[in-house]
Amino acid sequence: MNSNSGEHQVLNINHNKLSNISNTTRENQPILHSQSINNNNNMDFVNNNHISTYNTNITYDPEYDEIINQAERAIEGGILPVRIAAGSSGSYFVRNLEGKNIGVFKPKDEEPYGRFNPKWSKWLQRTLCPCCFGRGCLIHNQGYLSEAGASIIDTKLGLNIVPKTRVIHLVADSFNYPAYQRHLIIAKREINESVGRHMHGRRVFEPEGLQPKVGSFQLFVDNYVSADVFLKQLEQKALPEEVMDKFQKQFERLVVLDYIIRNTDRNTDNWLVKYEVKPNNERDRLLQSLSDPQLRPEQQTNNNKEGDQNTDDTQNTAIDETTTTTTTNDIHIAAIDNGLAFPFKHPDEWRTYPFHWAWLKQAKIPFSDEIKCHVLPFISDMNFVQHELCDEIQRLFSQDKDYDRRLVERQLSIMRGQILNLAQAMRDGKSPFELVQMPGVIVERRHIDPTVGHRQFKRKLNDRYPLFSWF
């Protein structure tokens, strides 16, 4: 077949080489064949019949359910969610009975294209200048699903960088409801009270409140700072080599997540870093708590700036200067704000929406053996990719009342192509910077034979690019 004809081959995953992938006749065959591994990488990969022992059940989570119960009890007790000023949509800090932030709730109908988006400036921009608002490669009002979908990918691959996020229903008076709904409920309550006073407790209307809103609920993370702040501090003072090695491996997990879900809004403000110095034993921890009762500035979270830490002067106990404390340094990354991901096409209009981490020096380092051994067995198994990733995302997206099966399948085609590129880059020993330079790929599911169980996938290279590719 002529490569210039505009047609595309059907992929056969059963073939030995990735460059000739095509007809999928056996789902347990890998997307990529192991013979393309860079010989310089001295490691033992799991064989192609890899069966994961990782627990992929994410539906039952009693700890998460308990936090939701805490949020509901707090709302009933009058501690209402607080709207976050930043951003283009209505999102809220949800608190518990003690007033501590425990989660971030993002309702569907308060997203940038939602009916009740409280940010009037964004409504004005969308109304007067629609061509410069939104992202043409994303489905409108599905950011809450994207948030939960990123958490699914994170859990399935064991990346552990996305705070747990699920789709829930929540109601609170502080949410943005239309005025007529509030007035109607107040009027019904007043009529019932008036009738009850004259007719011995009888009522005209059934008691009711505001309707619960559907949205994403992401657990709140403490003691993190934005990557922008952390990287600036890193330029002023270098961390120990072992800490930088841990940071590099955490950074690679962020790259894996963002690339698979094709995040169109990852910048240094929406991923967080926590750097901890932990004493190695109980005595050292006690001494450190006595000598340093306040949190260090680098441990303060970027999301919660509502108050200063209280200091108890009675805890300032003198410590012998000759006492030595052994510590362990640790560092973690939290990937938040994943609502602008899972596009149904590669960006091909005005902007490319690049990954801003690709310009960091950490992106110039090839993927480590650790992340390859951890991720590659999963993304090389077509059975895992289809059933544990794609099918789970499709089940999640099907919950939306505006669910469009064809659009969701296009989203999954993009995700399969991203996984294909990621696996190829890892096997070829490429860096994250080289990964984002690879041409976009689309892997469409073409056919399912119910009698044999064969699947056919069609691989296409993205041949449309935006007008401006430099921002």
Order of alpha helices (4+ residues) and beta strands (2+ residues): beta-beta-alpha-beta-beta-beta-alpha-alpha-beta-alpha-beta-beta-alpha-alpha-beta-alpha-beta-alpha-alpha-alpha-alpha-beta-beta
